[in-house]
Amino acid sequence: MADVRDLLQKNEKEPVLRTLRKTRKAFIVEYTCGFILLGLLGTLAVKGIALNHSLTYFVLGISLVSIGSAEFSRMIVRYKIAEDKLMIIYGLLKQSKKNVYFQALAFIPDLNIKQSRLQRLLNYGSVYLKSGGEHTFEIRDINNPQQVLDTIERLIEHNKSSGVRMV
């Protein structure tokens, strides 16, 4: 029992090499719409054009929901890369955490990046890890996906060569 406790404490104190969140670039449409609506309301106020109060509150609400939903989506998912595992944390108050150990990833045949044209221009995208017929694991909408893929490949090789075994 003490060995299990020691292992758990070791894993909790393990240094995180990199923490990732979805990039704001992935929500460019939401931010643009929200700020255009806020700019429109500000321009109308400066010019002295009065709108119906309910219409003003409606437009203000739509813009805040647009920006707020993008920020909430960013905050709800985090990816952490440690030396021997990748952690995916979903949620703010109620959290679910998934650990993917690199030793198990050593047998993954496919490590890929997926980017649209716009994503390539803005340098963000998704990293996919696929193992045979199993479900694809993905790190979505992150900045510099090539750097993240290189980091994961380097850590997989390091864990393969060092012979790290998980209990």
TALINDA-V272380 format. One record per residue. N is the residue number from 1. RES is the residue in three letters. SS is DSSP state (helix for helix, strand for strand, loop for the rest). PSI is psi as a letter, one per 30 degrees, with the letter a starting at -180 (* if undefined). NEAR is the number of other ideal C-beta (glycine too) atoms within 8 Angstrom. Layout:
BEGIN
N|RES|SS|PSI|NEAR / N|RES|SS|PSI|NEAR
END
This chain:
BEGIN
1|MET|loop|e|4 / 2|ALA|helix|e|5 / 3|ASP|helix|e|6 / 4|VAL|helix|e|7 / 5|ARG|helix|e|8 / 6|ASP|helix|e|8 / 7|LEU|helix|e|9 / 8|LEU|helix|e|8 / 9|GLN|helix|e|8 / 10|LYS|helix|e|8 / 11|ASN|helix|e|7 / 12|GLU|helix|f|6 / 13|LYS|helix|f|6 / 14|GLU|loop|k|9 / 15|PRO|loop|k|6 / 16|VAL|strand|k|9 / 17|LEU|strand|e|8 / 18|ARG|strand|k|8 / 19|THR|strand|k|8 / 20|LEU|strand|k|11 / 21|ARG|strand|l|10 / 22|LYS|loop|k|11 / 23|THR|loop|l|10 / 24|ARG|helix|f|9 / 25|LYS|helix|f|11 / 26|ALA|helix|f|10 / 27|PHE|helix|h|11 / 28|ILE|helix|e|9 / 29|VAL|helix|e|6 / 30|GLU|helix|e|11 / 31|TYR|helix|e|12 / 32|THR|helix|e|8 / 33|CYS|helix|e|10 / 34|GLY|helix|e|14 / 35|PHE|helix|e|10 / 36|ILE|helix|e|8 / 37|LEU|helix|e|13 / 38|LEU|helix|e|10 / 39|GLY|helix|e|8 / 40|LEU|helix|e|9 / 41|LEU|helix|e|13 / 42|GLY|helix|e|8 / 43|THR|helix|e|8 / 44|LEU|helix|e|10 / 45|ALA|helix|e|8 / 46|VAL|helix|e|6 / 47|LYS|helix|f|6 / 48|GLY|loop|g|5 / 49|ILE|loop|j|6 / 50|ALA|loop|k|4 / 51|LEU|loop|l|9 / 52|ASN|loop|k|5 / 53|HIS|helix|e|6 / 54|SER|helix|e|6 / 55|LEU|helix|e|8 / 56|THR|helix|e|10 / 57|TYR|helix|e|8 / 58|PHE|helix|e|8 / 59|VAL|helix|e|12 / 60|LEU|helix|e|11 / 61|GLY|helix|e|8 / 62|ILE|helix|e|10 / 63|SER|helix|e|14 / 64|LEU|helix|e|9 / 65|VAL|helix|e|8 / 66|SER|helix|e|13 / 67|ILE|helix|e|12 / 68|GLY|helix|e|8 / 69|SER|helix|e|9 / 70|ALA|helix|e|13 / 71|GLU|helix|e|8 / 72|PHE|helix|e|8 / 73|SER|helix|e|10 / 74|ARG|helix|e|12 / 75|MET|helix|f|7 / 76|ILE|helix|f|8 / 77|VAL|strand|k|11 / 78|ARG|strand|k|8 / 79|TYR|strand|k|13 / 80|LYS|strand|k|11 / 81|ILE|strand|k|14 / 82|ALA|strand|a|11 / 83|GLU|loop|e|9 / 84|ASP|loop|g|11 / 85|LYS|strand|l|9 / 86|LEU|strand|k|13 / 87|MET|strand|k|13 / 88|ILE|strand|k|11 / 89|ILE|strand|j|11 / 90|TYR|strand|k|9 / 91|GLY|loop|l|8 / 92|LEU|loop|d|6 / 93|LEU|loop|e|4 / 94|LYS|loop|j|5 / 95|GLN|loop|k|8 / 96|SER|strand|k|7 / 97|LYS|strand|k|8 / 98|LYS|strand|k|7 / 99|ASN|strand|k|7 / 100|VAL|strand|j|12 / 101|TYR|strand|k|9 / 102|PHE|helix|f|15 / 103|GLN|helix|e|11 / 104|ALA|helix|e|8 / 105|LEU|helix|f|13 / 106|ALA|loop|f|9 / 107|PHE|loop|g|6 / 108|ILE|loop|k|10 / 109|PRO|loop|f|6 / 110|ASP|strand|k|8 / 111|LEU|strand|j|10 / 112|ASN|strand|l|7 / 113|ILE|strand|k|10 / 114|LYS|strand|k|6 / 115|GLN|loop|k|10 / 116|SER|loop|l|6 / 117|ARG|helix|e|6 / 118|LEU|helix|e|6 / 119|GLN|helix|e|12 / 120|ARG|helix|e|9 / 121|LEU|helix|e|6 / 122|LEU|helix|f|8 / 123|ASN|loop|h|8 / 124|TYR|strand|l|13 / 125|GLY|strand|a|12 / 126|SER|strand|k|12 / 127|VAL|strand|k|14 / 128|TYR|strand|k|12 / 129|LEU|strand|j|13 / 130|LYS|strand|k|12 / 131|SER|loop|j|10 / 132|GLY|loop|b|5 / 133|GLY|loop|g|2 / 134|GLU|loop|l|6 / 135|HIS|loop|k|3 / 136|THR|loop|k|7 / 137|PHE|strand|k|9 / 138|GLU|strand|k|8 / 139|ILE|strand|j|12 / 140|ARG|strand|k|8 / 141|ASP|strand|h|9 / 142|ILE|strand|l|16 / 143|ASN|strand|k|8 / 144|ASN|loop|h|8 / 145|PRO|helix|f|14 / 146|GLN|helix|e|7 / 147|GLN|helix|e|7 / 148|VAL|helix|e|14 / 149|LEU|helix|e|11 / 150|ASP|helix|e|8 / 151|THR|helix|e|11 / 152|ILE|helix|e|15 / 153|GLU|helix|e|9 / 154|ARG|helix|e|8 / 155|LEU|helix|e|13 / 156|ILE|helix|e|12 / 157|GLU|helix|e|8 / 158|HIS|helix|e|10 / 159|ASN|helix|e|13 / 160|LYS|helix|e|9 / 161|SER|helix|e|6 / 162|SER|helix|f|6 / 163|GLY|loop|h|5 / 164|VAL|loop|k|8 / 165|ARG|loop|k|5 / 166|MET|loop|k|7 / 167|VAL|loop|*|3
END
